[in-house]
Amino acid sequence: MRILVAHDPAGQIHEVVLSPADAPPATVTMQSGLLVTEVEAPEGTSGLDLSDPERSRKQLDKLVQQLRESHVEVKKDKLARKKRGH
């Protein structure tokens, strides 16, 4: 799975685009001022199985929650936990 995130220069994630690893690269159009970075899946979210819609929904909800609790470390292209207070 490929994960593209649109984020501001401070690393705050605004949008998430998921695509299968074997699909052609996704193109993303974002509002002015946002950057798009491909990131690795957070720990514990590998092995997403899209063949079972109910299970997939739960796995995707977990992934989105983890991404909401993360930010992009600009120049490192990876996710990191947000510090409390942000």
N, C-alpha and C positions, 0 to 999 in steps of 0.2 A: 504494500500500500504506500502511496506517495501522499504526503501531507504538505500542502502549501498554506501558509498563513500570511494574511495581510496585516501589517502592523505599523505603528507610528515609529518615528525615529527613537523614541524611548523604549521601544520593545513591546508596548501594550498591544495585544492581539485584538483586531477588530473583526476579521472574517477568517473562516477556515474552509479549505477546499480539499476533499479527499478524492483520490482516484486509484484504481487498481494499478499495481506495479507494472503489469504488462500492457497497460493502455498507453496510447500516445500521450506525450506531455500535455498537461492541461494549460490553457491560456486563461489568464485572469485579468480583468479590467477593474481597477479600483479607483476610488476617489483620489484626487490630487493630494499629494503629501504622504501617502501610504507606500510602504515598501512591501514586496512580496518575497518570501524566503521559503525554501523547502526545508523542512525539519524532520528529524527522526521521531518516530512514535514514542510517546512517553512509556516508561517502564510499566509492565503489566498489561499493555494493550496489544501486544503482538498476537498473531494468530486469529485475527478477526475473521469470523466465518459468516459470510453473507448468504449461505445456502438456507439458513433457518431465519426467516424474517423476525420472529419474536426475539430470538436470542441475539440477532444482529442489532436490533433496536436497543437492547440493554447494553451491549458492548459499545455501540456508538454513543449512547448517553454517557457512559463512563469515560470514553475518550474525550468527548466535548467538555465534560466537567473538569478533567485533568488539564485540558488546554486553557480553560477559563482561569485556572489557578496557576497558570504559567505565564511567562513572558519570553520574548526572543532576546537572547543576549546578542545585541547587534555587533557585527563583526565576527561572531563565533558561530552563527547559524545553528543554534541549539536552544532547546527549551530549558528553563530553570524555574524553580518554584518562586512565586512572588513573595516578597518580604511583607510581613504584616504591616498594615497601615497604608498600602498602595491600592 
